[in-house]
Amino acid sequence: MKKFACAVLTALALTSPAFAQKMTSDDLKWINQCISDNKGEEGGTPAIVRAYCICMNEKMDDNETRSVTQWEKANPEARQDCEKQAGWK
């Protein structure tokens, strides 16, 4: 499943104009961890969780050492913005 998620994220990163910044393997690692951390959350379909995690990763500084899940707790405005962008209700 992780290989599939990685492949999907890579394809999305390479084909979507919304993601002009190229994702690195480190980005994919953090996004996949975020997806795993949010699996099963109420209202979080796989597509919504993926969009949310990509949004959160893009908001984080490239030198951030905390996981997306740790970072989101300290940045509620970013979390709310990404929830809205992802369509999380």
C-alpha positions in Angstrom: 0.0 0.0 0.0 2.8 2.4 0.8 4.4 1.8 -2.6 1.0 2.6 -4.2 0.6 5.8 -2.1 4.2 6.9 -3.0 3.5 6.3 -6.7 0.3 8.2 -6.6 2.0 11.1 -4.8 4.8 11.1 -7.2 2.5 11.2 -10.2 0.5 14.0 -8.6 3.6 16.0 -7.9 4.8 15.6 -11.5 1.5 16.3 -13.2 -0.4 18.9 -11.2 0.2 22.6 -11.7 -1.0 23.1 -8.1 2.2 21.5 -7.0 4.8 23.7 -8.8 7.4 22.9 -6.2 9.0 19.5 -6.9 8.6 17.0 -4.1 11.7 15.3 -2.7 11.9 11.8 -1.2 12.0 13.5 2.2 8.7 15.3 1.4 7.2 11.9 0.3 8.4 10.3 3.6 6.7 13.0 5.7 3.5 12.9 3.6 3.2 9.2 3.8 3.7 9.4 7.6 1.0 12.0 7.8 -1.3 9.8 5.7 -0.7 6.9 8.1 -1.2 9.1 11.2 -4.6 10.3 9.8 -5.9 7.0 8.5 -9.3 6.4 9.9 -10.0 9.9 11.0 -13.6 10.9 10.7 -14.5 12.5 7.4 -11.0 11.7 6.0 -11.3 9.7 2.8 -8.0 8.6 1.3 -8.1 11.5 -1.2 -8.9 14.1 1.4 -6.2 12.9 3.8 -3.7 12.8 0.9 -4.6 16.4 -0.1 -4.5 17.6 3.5 -1.0 16.0 4.1 0.4 17.5 0.9 -0.9 20.9 1.8 0.5 20.6 5.3 3.9 19.5 4.0 4.0 22.5 1.6 3.3 24.9 4.4 6.2 23.5 6.5 9.7 24.9 6.2 12.1 22.7 4.3 14.3 22.5 7.4 11.5 21.4 9.8 12.5 18.4 11.8 9.0 17.7 13.4 6.6 15.3 11.6 3.5 16.9 9.9 1.4 15.5 12.8 3.6 17.2 15.4 3.9 20.4 13.4 0.1 20.7 12.8 -0.5 20.8 16.6 1.6 23.9 16.9 0.1 25.5 13.8 -3.7 25.4 14.1 -4.2 28.1 11.5 -2.3 26.1 8.9 -4.2 22.9 9.9 -7.5 24.6 9.5 -6.5 26.1 6.1 -5.4 22.7 4.8 -8.5 21.0 6.1 -10.5 23.6 4.2 -8.4 23.2 1.0 -8.7 19.4 1.2 -12.4 19.4 1.7 -12.2 17.9 5.2 -15.5 18.4 7.0 
